[in-house]
Amino acid sequence: MDMMMMMMMCLRRETMSWIRNCLQEKVAEMENFAGHLEEIFLTVEENFGRQEQHLEQHYNDVLQTLSQRYDERGAGLEEEKKSKLESLYNQLLACGHAMDASKELIETAQETYRCHDKRLFLKTVMPIIKRTEAFAKEEVELTLSTNLEFKTPFADLSGVKTMMDSINAVPAPSAPVINPQMPNSATQTSLRVCWSLFSDDTVEYYELYYRPVLEDSPADGTCTPHESKVKVKETHCTVTDLLPNAQYELWVTATNTTGISPASEKALYMTVPSPPVIKQKECTSCPEAALIRWESGNTNPVDSYTVELSGTDTDDTQSGITESIVAVPTCQCLIQLQKGRRYHISVRAVNIGGPSDKSDMISVSTKGSFFYLLEDTAHPCLSISEDGFTIFYGDEELPISAMALDDNAFTRCVAILGDLIPVRGQHYWEVEVDEGLEFRIGVAYEDTERDSYLGANSTSWCMRHMLSSSRHKYEFLHNGWSPDLRITVHPVRIGVALDYDRGTLSFFNVHLEQHLHTFYCQFRNYVHPCFSLDNPGALTVHNGIEAPEFTFI
């Protein structure tokens, strides 16, 4: 019944986790869409302002041209009117002069005619007759010297017509707006890119330009990456043959019969990362949890990682439920698990483009505490087997050149630490030793002194075995002190039981199921298993095994 309740609780938790992740993705998509709508709003305003300015400029040009034509025609009419009036005025003056001369001649002739002096009459009559004959011979223009009708000038409005036609012509497109990258819009080698044209512009085709963004490109531009181009008719395009987990810079132009639009603003897109690589020899587990470590496998940083796991029961039947732990920020994850099961675990890297393929899967058992040895802590005289669980101390002298030490390695004690998972609770492992081997086994803090012997300081607790001519001697050392104990049967396989909650570290003879000794200490920090060989020989660690019933009573 309790098992059924636990399974139901696990299912409900997984369902709630899935729903939460879906809601988070929806919120992220809505936030991206809201930001995109705001960008569209600004673009529409800009395009409207540009079109309004374009239309106003066209109509101003038309009005200016018509005004110029009006002024030119008005000036021509004014000149023609002035010419006609001047001609009529001159003709009127000539006519007046002729009338005055005629009147004066008539008056002179009448005075002569009335003259009674015959001598004076004869003297003056001949000049008057000559003047009269001369005046009679003069031709007086009695027709209008100018046409009263004004000429109708030819109005050349071809320029205006061209301008009016240009208003109705198809303009060159406005700059498109390239959309921000949407989640899950990429693969390892491709990108799906979308853009918009927020105007009534006619477009025949688009050209999408893209190039990789180089992290260490020189500032002088001597190493500019190759620029590629794709020609499409739709407002979306899938670009292929790209590099995984690479950043690309993209921009787009629109073209019609009139011309090419300005380029859009540049946008940055990312391809999907390569799968991570799980570091199996750095993964540890215990009955309640597992610590999984991996390498990114990508040169560019990723946004997060997703750990996927599916469990099998003790009879190796698959549960059919895959659980995902999302938004893991670093290259390790501590996972809470159920006791006594086997899990298959893989990791995906995630960026804006989407999740990578799964990493190679590893198998983790929660039957017992499982760990590998920390090789960077090993004394130079120690060597480790290929499987990572047996350490050897050879009897040959090492040359000085081979004694190069890691900063974290033991220098005095021929020792090594194990990488126990940092989880409180109960942990158990066993150590198999040869009868003639002198050794120290136990636990130590990570910062235990590297130039000190195990058990000789306050940061380590260990069981020590020494050989004398007459017997085996055992000590249980902490801070250099050991209780006076005698063990009559030499243990070949020693069980080590660590209980954080009770604050105990116990040692057992596994074959006899015999308790040897228990340290009592409230460990302030997590401890690591430690192993030391005080003479040449070999020691094998057995872990990932279930603790016997006699260990935690």
Solvent accessible surface area in square Angstrom, and as a share of the most:
residue,aa,sasa,rsa
1,M,185,0.82
2,D,112,0.58
3,M,126,0.56
4,M,114,0.51
5,M,100,0.45
6,M,100,0.45
7,M,101,0.45
8,M,76,0.34
9,M,89,0.40
10,C,34,0.20
11,L,80,0.40
12,R,156,0.57
13,R,155,0.57
14,E,44,0.20
15,T,69,0.40
16,M,126,0.56
17,S,27,0.17
18,W,164,0.57
19,I,69,0.35
20,R,124,0.45
21,N,21,0.11
22,C,42,0.25
23,L,109,0.54
24,Q,99,0.44
25,E,101,0.45
26,K,120,0.51
27,V,73,0.42
28,A,43,0.33
29,E,66,0.30
30,M,121,0.54
31,E,114,0.51
32,N,55,0.28
33,F,114,0.47
34,A,59,0.46
35,G,39,0.37
36,H,22,0.10
37,L,84,0.42
38,E,113,0.51
39,E,64,0.28
40,I,29,0.15
41,F,130,0.54
42,L,97,0.48
43,T,16,0.09
44,V,69,0.40
45,E,92,0.41
46,E,106,0.47
47,N,6,0.03
48,F,126,0.53
49,G,32,0.31
50,R,110,0.40
51,Q,61,0.27
52,E,93,0.42
53,Q,129,0.57
54,H,79,0.35
55,L,85,0.42
56,E,103,0.46
57,Q,102,0.45
58,H,34,0.15
59,Y,97,0.37
60,N,73,0.38
61,D,50,0.26
62,V,8,0.04
63,L,115,0.57
64,Q,106,0.47
65,T,15,0.09
66,L,72,0.36
67,S,57,0.37
68,Q,85,0.38
69,R,76,0.28
70,Y,166,0.63
71,D,87,0.45
72,E,111,0.50
73,R,115,0.42
74,G,33,0.32
75,A,60,0.47
76,G,42,0.40
77,L,68,0.34
78,E,99,0.44
79,E,114,0.51
80,E,36,0.16
81,K,86,0.37
82,K,113,0.48
83,S,67,0.43
84,K,25,0.10
85,L,101,0.50
86,E,89,0.40
87,S,33,0.21
88,L,52,0.26
89,Y,127,0.48
90,N,92,0.47
91,Q,34,0.15
92,L,125,0.62
93,L,79,0.39
94,A,60,0.46
95,C,45,0.27
96,G,29,0.28
97,H,124,0.56
98,A,24,0.19
99,M,104,0.46
100,D,91,0.47
101,A,47,0.37
102,S,30,0.19
103,K,118,0.50
104,E,80,0.36
105,L,13,0.07
106,I,93,0.47
107,E,103,0.46
108,T,36,0.21
109,A,38,0.30
110,Q,90,0.40
111,E,112,0.50
112,T,14,0.08
113,Y,179,0.68
114,R,146,0.53
115,C,38,0.23
116,H,178,0.79
117,D,74,0.39
118,K,164,0.70
119,R,207,0.76
120,L,85,0.42
121,F,66,0.27
122,L,120,0.60
123,K,154,0.65
124,T,46,0.27
125,V,29,0.17
126,M,101,0.45
127,P,71,0.44
128,I,15,0.08
129,I,73,0.37
130,K,131,0.56
131,R,109,0.40
132,T,63,0.36
133,E,96,0.43
134,A,56,0.43
135,F,61,0.25
136,A,78,0.61
137,K,166,0.70
138,E,112,0.50
139,E,171,0.77
140,V,70,0.40
141,E,109,0.49
142,L,149,0.74
143,T,90,0.53
144,L,113,0.56
145,S,64,0.41
146,T,27,0.16
147,N,101,0.52
148,L,114,0.57
149,E,126,0.57
150,F,94,0.39
151,K,162,0.69
152,T,121,0.70
153,P,59,0.37
154,F,182,0.76
155,A,53,0.41
156,D,73,0.38
157,L,80,0.40
158,S,69,0.44
159,G,28,0.27
160,V,14,0.08
161,K,131,0.56
162,T,90,0.52
163,M,57,0.25
164,M,74,0.33
165,D,74,0.38
166,S,43,0.28
167,I,35,0.18
168,N,126,0.65
169,A,56,0.44
170,V,67,0.39
171,P,49,0.31
172,A,42,0.32
173,P,4,0.02
174,S,5,0.03
175,A,26,0.20
176,P,3,0.02
177,V,15,0.09
178,I,10,0.05
179,N,25,0.13
180,P,64,0.40
181,Q,14,0.06
182,M,90,0.40
183,P,42,0.27
184,N,104,0.53
185,S,20,0.13
186,A,18,0.14
187,T,74,0.43
188,Q,46,0.21
189,T,69,0.40
190,S,16,0.10
191,L,1,0.01
192,R,111,0.40
193,V,0,0.00
194,C,43,0.26
195,W,6,0.02
196,S,22,0.14
197,L,31,0.16
198,F,52,0.22
199,S,36,0.23
200,D,150,0.78
201,D,21,0.11
202,T,76,0.44
203,V,37,0.21
204,E,81,0.36
205,Y,49,0.19
206,Y,13,0.05
207,E,23,0.10
208,L,0,0.00
209,Y,42,0.16
210,Y,32,0.12
211,R,56,0.21
212,P,35,0.22
213,V,54,0.31
214,L,74,0.37
215,E,127,0.57
216,D,137,0.71
217,S,54,0.35
218,P,60,0.38
219,A,116,0.90
220,D,105,0.55
221,G,42,0.40
222,T,107,0.62
223,C,72,0.43
224,T,85,0.49
225,P,27,0.17
226,H,145,0.65
227,E,76,0.34
228,S,31,0.20
229,K,112,0.47
230,V,41,0.24
231,K,127,0.54
232,V,26,0.15
233,K,152,0.65
234,E,92,0.41
235,T,56,0.33
236,H,72,0.32
237,C,11,0.07
238,T,71,0.41
239,V,3,0.02
240,T,76,0.44
241,D,137,0.71
242,L,13,0.06
243,L,112,0.56
244,P,56,0.35
245,N,4,0.02
246,A,12,0.09
247,Q,49,0.22
248,Y,9,0.03
249,E,34,0.15
250,L,1,0.00
251,W,23,0.08
252,V,0,0.00
253,T,13,0.08
254,A,0,0.00
255,T,13,0.07
256,N,8,0.04
257,T,117,0.68
258,T,80,0.47
259,G,23,0.22
260,I,110,0.56
261,S,6,0.04
262,P,86,0.54
263,A,54,0.42
264,S,9,0.06
265,E,147,0.66
266,K,104,0.44
267,A,16,0.12
268,L,98,0.49
269,Y,3,0.01
270,M,25,0.11
271,T,0,0.00
272,V,6,0.03
273,P,0,0.00
274,S,24,0.16
275,P,42,0.27
276,P,3,0.02
277,V,88,0.51
278,I,21,0.10
279,K,63,0.27
280,Q,98,0.43
281,K,104,0.44
282,E,70,0.32
283,C,7,0.04
284,T,2,0.01
285,S,2,0.01
286,C,0,0.00
287,P,16,0.10
288,E,72,0.32
289,A,0,0.00
290,A,0,0.00
291,L,6,0.03
292,I,0,0.00
293,R,47,0.17
294,W,3,0.01
295,E,91,0.41
296,S,26,0.17
297,G,51,0.49
298,N,27,0.14
299,T,141,0.82
300,N,21,0.11
301,P,114,0.72
302,V,24,0.14
303,D,97,0.50
304,S,21,0.14
305,Y,10,0.04
306,T,16,0.09
307,V,0,0.00
308,E,23,0.10
309,L,6,0.03
310,S,17,0.11
311,G,5,0.05
312,T,6,0.04
313,D,61,0.31
314,T,121,0.70
315,D,99,0.51
316,D,107,0.55
317,T,67,0.39
318,Q,101,0.45
319,S,46,0.30
320,G,67,0.64
321,I,66,0.34
322,T,83,0.48
323,E,67,0.30
324,S,44,0.28
325,I,47,0.24
326,V,56,0.32
327,A,70,0.55
328,V,10,0.06
329,P,109,0.69
330,T,79,0.46
331,C,49,0.29
332,Q,83,0.37
333,C,15,0.09
334,L,76,0.38
335,I,4,0.02
336,Q,129,0.57
337,L,21,0.11
338,Q,54,0.24
339,K,139,0.59
340,G,27,0.26
341,R,46,0.17
342,R,100,0.36
343,Y,12,0.05
344,H,54,0.24
345,I,0,0.00
346,S,2,0.01
347,V,0,0.00
348,R,55,0.20
349,A,0,0.00
350,V,34,0.20
351,N,8,0.04
352,I,62,0.31
353,G,0,0.00
354,G,3,0.03
355,P,64,0.40
356,S,1,0.01
357,D,86,0.45
358,K,90,0.38
359,S,8,0.05
360,D,128,0.66
361,M,104,0.46
362,I,16,0.08
363,S,52,0.34
364,V,12,0.07
365,S,29,0.18
366,T,0,0.00
367,K,105,0.44
368,G,4,0.04
369,S,1,0.00
370,F,61,0.25
371,F,1,0.00
372,Y,27,0.10
373,L,14,0.07
374,L,46,0.23
375,E,107,0.48
376,D,65,0.33
377,T,1,0.00
378,A,16,0.13
379,H,13,0.06
380,P,31,0.19
381,C,35,0.21
382,L,17,0.08
383,S,61,0.39
384,I,44,0.22
385,S,28,0.18
386,E,166,0.75
387,D,87,0.45
388,G,5,0.05
389,F,38,0.16
390,T,21,0.12
391,I,0,0.00
392,F,85,0.35
393,Y,47,0.18
394,G,32,0.30
395,D,117,0.60
396,E,118,0.53
397,E,163,0.73
398,L,59,0.29
399,P,83,0.52
400,I,155,0.79
401,S,99,0.64
402,A,49,0.38
403,M,69,0.31
404,A,90,0.70
405,L,81,0.40
406,D,75,0.39
407,D,150,0.78
408,N,52,0.27
409,A,4,0.03
410,F,0,0.00
411,T,62,0.36
412,R,146,0.53
413,C,0,0.00
414,V,19,0.11
415,A,0,0.00
416,I,0,0.00
417,L,1,0.00
418,G,0,0.00
419,D,12,0.06
420,L,4,0.02
421,I,2,0.01
422,P,47,0.30
423,V,19,0.11
424,R,104,0.38
425,G,11,0.10
426,Q,72,0.32
427,H,3,0.01
428,Y,6,0.02
429,W,1,0.00
430,E,8,0.04
431,V,0,0.00
432,E,69,0.31
433,V,4,0.02
434,D,82,0.43
435,E,109,0.49
436,G,44,0.42
437,L,2,0.01
438,E,36,0.16
439,F,0,0.00
440,R,14,0.05
441,I,0,0.00
442,G,0,0.00
443,V,0,0.00
444,A,0,0.00
445,Y,8,0.03
446,E,110,0.49
447,D,103,0.53
448,T,3,0.02
449,E,96,0.43
450,R,35,0.13
451,D,89,0.46
452,S,15,0.10
453,Y,80,0.30
454,L,1,0.01
455,G,0,0.00
456,A,51,0.40
457,N,14,0.07
458,S,64,0.41
459,T,21,0.12
460,S,0,0.00
461,W,7,0.02
462,C,0,0.00
463,M,0,0.00
464,R,60,0.22
465,H,0,0.00
466,M,32,0.14
467,L,70,0.35
468,S,61,0.40
469,S,129,0.83
470,S,99,0.64
471,R,100,0.37
472,H,44,0.20
473,K,80,0.34
474,Y,9,0.03
475,E,34,0.15
476,F,0,0.00
477,L,15,0.08
478,H,50,0.22
479,N,94,0.48
480,G,51,0.49
481,W,170,0.59
482,S,27,0.17
483,P,32,0.20
484,D,146,0.76
485,L,70,0.35
486,R,169,0.62
487,I,22,0.11
488,T,119,0.69
489,V,75,0.43
490,H,28,0.12
491,P,1,0.00
492,V,63,0.36
493,R,56,0.20
494,I,0,0.00
495,G,0,0.00
496,V,0,0.00
497,A,2,0.01
498,L,0,0.00
499,D,3,0.01
500,Y,8,0.03
501,D,108,0.56
502,R,131,0.48
503,G,1,0.01
504,T,19,0.11
505,L,0,0.00
506,S,12,0.07
507,F,0,0.00
508,F,8,0.03
509,N,3,0.02
510,V,26,0.15
511,H,125,0.56
512,L,96,0.48
513,E,113,0.51
514,Q,70,0.31
515,H,102,0.46
516,L,19,0.09
517,H,33,0.15
518,T,20,0.12
519,F,20,0.08
520,Y,172,0.65
521,C,36,0.22
522,Q,136,0.60
523,F,9,0.04
524,R,145,0.53
525,N,72,0.37
526,Y,91,0.35
527,V,2,0.01
528,H,22,0.10
529,P,0,0.00
530,C,0,0.00
531,F,0,0.00
532,S,0,0.00
533,L,0,0.00
534,D,47,0.24
535,N,37,0.19
536,P,66,0.42
537,G,27,0.25
538,A,27,0.21
539,L,1,0.00
540,T,36,0.21
541,V,4,0.02
542,H,49,0.22
543,N,19,0.10
544,G,22,0.21
545,I,52,0.27
546,E,110,0.49
547,A,34,0.26
548,P,37,0.23
549,E,165,0.74
550,F,40,0.17
551,T,12,0.07
552,F,46,0.19
553,I,154,0.78
